[in-house]
Amino acid sequence: MRLWIVLSCAVLAACSRPLPPLPQDAYVWQTEWTASVSEALAASAGPIRAWRVLAATMDGEAGWRAARVDAAALAATGKPVVMVVRIDGQLVRWDQDRLRRDVLALAARWRAAGIAVTAIEIDHDCGTARLAAYAGFLKALRAALPDGVGLSLTALPAWLDAPALRDVLAQVDEAVLQVHAVTDPRGGLFDANRALGWMRAFGEVTAKPWRVALPTYGSKVVWDGEGRIVAVDSERPSLVSGSNARELRARPEEAAAFLAGLDGDRPKHLAGVVWFRLPTGDDTRSWSLATWLAVVNRQPLRPHITAAVQPADQPGLYDLALVSDGTTDAALPARITIEGSCGAADGINFYHVERAAEGLALRRTRDGLLPPGRRRGVGWARCDGGAPILHLD
């Protein structure tokens, strides 16, 4: 009996042992590269398994458009590259032979430029009625790929119940399941429980390796007066206006907890994580690079903001600022109370002044994040009794 107990405990310990960390890829999603994109690549290459780089887009208006990438910066990282071609999900038909030739020619140019293209990924968010035709395109493309170049695709949870999904997945070597911002944005960009449900269902559909795409970005959602969504700005500002707008952001803490959960329990055949998208200094709707790397490297997330008051160039005038002195992005405080003998004040950078019973305060007008090591001016105050004290709510 005693021997049986010892053996059982040993088996249970083995079963509860964490799984090896999942490999992590990142999407690089710019059509025009700036220096900040190349700098972000160099700064984050260490923990990343492979880059999935937007190489070209195909839509009904502009047709085929190749991205302008920094081949030297990609090659310098020494990482494999998956060349991603985005086909507009609303595009019902296209010249398949011509598109196939364009994809293959671009892959050849990238490889000649020293980019280690190991696979091509097709990103086509079509409706389920189009999946059978999509499978035919993928089959023809795969037959034309050169040796050593695999085929991948992005998949949607909306496809899970479609009979044609298995045929689509049969044409590729792997898939990337997108579990962020796939339904009404009012529900947020990422729901961990819903995402895990989709992932478990996807693992039952395919026996091939697949990866899950997790978000690092935010979106501005705009509704009209009747509650209809008229714009979702995730990558670049639009000119659409509406009576109601809300900033939605994926939370680093939630993504980190989700990633840690996959170490102990993961869906069938899950082979890795892909982050959408690589943060850069130009990307105002993504986490900072420091925050993303903290999540990727499984480091503690410690957001923290303090207030700073500095005398200005006039007697009794003070500049008010916020300083992010934690290790990750910190949410801007909703309200900053100004304590002191201050007769006037004003706000800047998402803050406006308001007068309450307890005195002056600065109220945040929109959500925002302050990256670690950054300082943001939020206003000024004129005070007769010396420097004011700021209280953050």
C-alpha positions, -999 to +999 in steps of 0.1 A: +000+000+000+028+024+009+046+017-024+014+024-043+010+058-026+046+068-034+042+059-071+008+077-074+023+109-059+052+107-084+028+104-113+006+133-100+037+155-097+047+147-132+012+156-145+012+189-126+046+200-139+044+231-161+047+226-198+077+242-217+070+278-225+054+283-259+076+298-287+066+334-295+064+351-329+054+387-337+036+404-365+054+434-381+025+452-396+037+483-415+035+490-452+060+518-450+089+511-426+104+539-405+136+538-384+115+530-353+104+497-369+139+486-376+150+497-341+121+477-325+132+446-345+168+449-332+157+455-296+133+426-294+148+398-315+162+378-286+130+361-273+112+360-306+112+328-327+101+343-360+088+375-376+055+374-395+059+404-418+032+422-438+046+419-473+017+430-495-020+437-496-046+429-522-079+447-524-105+456-549-096+493-552-058+496-551-051+460-562-017+445-554+005+467-531+039+455-518+052+469-485+085+487-483+105+468-458+140+471-444+156+439-457+189+445-439+172+450-406+152+418-410+183+398-420+203+412-392+180+397-366+189+362-378+153+351-373+131+332-397+105+353-416+070+344-426+059+366-454+023+376-449+000+386-478-033+403-467-063+398-491-093+420-483-120+398-467-146+416-488-129+407-520-151+380-536-129+371-566-095+379-580-071+367-607-057+337-589-030+330-614-017+366-613-019+368-575+000+335-572+027+348-596+029+381-576+033+362-543+060+339-556+079+368-573+079+388-541+091+358-520+120+353-545+130+390-542+129+389-504+151+357-504+175+373-529+178+403-505+189+380-477+156+377-459+152+341-445+116+335-458+106+301-444+069+304-451+041+324-467+010+333-448-023+343-463-045+366-443-080+365-458-109+371-434-136+359-458-170+347-449-178+310-444-195+308-478-162+316-495-141+290-477-145+263-504-131+286-530-104+298-506-093+262-502-089+259-539-067+290-541-045+277-512-041+243-528-028+258-561-005+282-542+010+254-521+017+233-552+037+262-567+058+270-536+096+264-538+112+237-517+117+248-481+089+273-480+058+264-461+022+277-462+003+293-433-030+311-429-049+331-404-081+316-391-112+331-375-134+316-347-164+323-370-152+295-393-153+268-365-187+254-375-181+256-413-179+222-430-153+236-454-128+246-426-112+212-426-105+214-463-090+248-459-067+236-431-057+206-452-040+229-477-016+245-452+013+235-429+000+255-399-026+282-390-028+312-367-061+315-349-071+351-343-090+355-310-089+393-306-114+419-319-134+394-339-169+403-326-187+434-315-159+457-301-183+467-273-172+435-257-136+446-257-106+435-277-098+404-258-119+380-236-097+353-221-125+328-214-140+332-248-106+330-264-097+298-246-131+282-257-124+290-293-089+276-290-101+243-275-126+240-303-099+247-329-076+221-315-104+195-321-107+206-358-071+202-368-042+178-360-016+202-375+004+226-354-012+260-350-006+292-331-028+318-314-026+355-321-028+377-290-032+415-290-008+443-280-028+471-294-058+494-287-086+506-309-108+537-311-144+526-317-169+552-331-207+549-330-233+570-347-264+585-330-283+552-334-257+531-318-242+516-350-205+512-353-192+535-380-154+531-376-128+511-358-094+527-358-067+502-348-037+510-370-042+545-383-067+574-377-098+577-399-118+608-408-150+592-396-168+610-368-196+599-346-216+610-315-198+585-293-163+572-292-144+549-269-108+538-266-104+500-261-071+485-251-058+450-246-044+449-210-009+436-206-017+421-172-045+400-188-023+389-217+005+379-193-019+359-171-033+342-202+002+333-214+011+319-180-021+298-180-011+281-213+021+268-195-001+245-174-030+237-197-031+242-234-054+231-263-044+203-285-017+209-311-011+245-300+025+252-311+030+289-302+019+324-297+020+353-322+017+388-309-002+414-330+017+436-334+053+445-328+052+478-309+073+507-323+079+542-312+056+555-340+026+532-329+004+552-306-022+524-304+001+497-291+018+489-258+053+504-254+081+481-265+093+479-228+058+466-217+056+441-245+090+427-238+082+424-201+052+402-210+072+382-236+100+376-211+075+367-183+088+396-161+067+412-133+045+440-145+047+470-122+029+501-136+034+532-114+028+569-119+040+598-097+032+635-099+058+662-105+056+699-098+082+723-111+085+761-109+079+778-142+094+810-155+071+833-136+068+837-098+040+816-084+035+796-116+041+759-116+042+733-143+024+700-135+035+667-149+031+629-145+061+606-145+059+568-152+085+553-129+074+516-130+085+489-154+054+489-177+028+512-192+007+529-166-029+541-171-033+579-168-051+588-136-087+598-140-084+629-118-056+650-103-065+671-073-045+703-068-039+710-031-027+745-022-035+782-024-040+781-061-063+807-078-060+794-114-050+764-134-054+747-168-048+713-183-031+699-214-025+665-230-059+649-223-066+669-191-089+699-185-094+719-153-125+718-131-134+735-099-148+714-071-157+721-035-122+710-024-106+733-049-091+729-084-085+696-102-075+682-135-099+657-151-088+633-178-107+636-211-097+603-226-079+571-217-042+568-222-011+551-212+023+565-201+052+543-210+079+535-184+106+562-181+084+588-198+072+622-185+040+640-196+030+676-189-006+678-178-011+715-170-001+745-149-012+761-117-008+796-102-004+794-065+004+821-039+014+799-010+042+779-026+042+747-047+010+728-048+006+691-039-009+668-065-031+638-055-037+611-082-070+593-084 
